[in-house]
Each structure stands twice: as structure tokens, then as C-alpha cells.
């Protein structure tokens, strides 16, 4: 089971609303909803929040970072530079 699935399971098992789960991770409700529904790849703040509040998921975070993040493609035409 992947990181996001594990977080969803924790939320469900504890009966937490999206607001409670988002607060525990330290992100907005909208961010949590987007991530848990696969519409957004979580960034550093999200990952740090997971590690801080759910340290037992450290292994899942590592696997997530190695697999999910490495397959992310960036469209360089949308990258803005200073200059």
C-alpha cells in the first residue's frame, strides 16, 4: 500500500475529517483533498508534515519519494527564470 493510501486509511480508521487530517499534516484542506484524490503530487511541506506527525510512515515516504517523485515529468516550457 502506497503512502497516500496509508494516509487515507489512517484518516478513515480514526474517523477524521479532511480538515483534521490536513491540520495534522500541516497543509490546507484543499491541498489534502487534491493529494488524496490523486490530483496533486505533494511537495516538501506535505512530506515534512507526514514525517512529523506520522513517523511510522517514514518507510512509505522513502518509497514514495523514490518511485512516485522520480517518475514526475516537468514541462520546462512552464518554468520561469529570473532574468
C-alpha angles and dihedrals in degrees: 000000000000128000097263092046090052091050091049089050092051090050092050095044091052095042091236121164120230087258093056093046092047091050092051091052092042099239135109121276088245092054093049091048092049092049096045091050094049096248097116136032109229120243136209098292091052093047092047090051092051092050092047098048101028106034091163087070094062091109091051090049091053092050090047092052092047097047113021098037095044091057093053113113122208120211101223091198087073096049113105122207132199107254 
